[in-house]
C-alpha cells in the first residue's frame, strides 16, 4: 500500500506542476470533509476548477481517466459545493477536470482532461 500511496503523491505533484505551468492559481490540495476529498482546487481565470488526479503504473485496470465515472463525478460536484460553502471565494463558473497520469517506462504520460462533468 505504501508504494501505491507514493505513486499517488507523485502523480499529484506532477498534476500541480502541470496546472501551475499552464497558469492556474492553486487554492487548495487534498481538502477533506465528511463526504470525501478533493485532490486539487485551483482557479483558471475566473473559473473554479475541481481537479481529480488519477495515477497508474499500468493499464491492467484500465486507463487512469476511466476511473472517473458518473458516480465519482457526482461526488466531485457535491465536494465542490461543500468546499465553496467553507471558503469565501467568488467565481463565475465551476468546472471538473481530470489529470490522468500513466507512469510506465520513461517519462510519465500526463493527460489533462478539461471540463469532464
Secondary structure, 3 states (H helix, E strand, C coil): CHHHHHHHHHHHHHHHHHHHHCCCEEEEEEEEECCEEEEEEEEECCEEEEEEEEEECCCCCCCHHHHCCHHHHHHHHHHHHHHHHHCCCCCCEEEEEEEEEECCCCCCEEEEECCCC
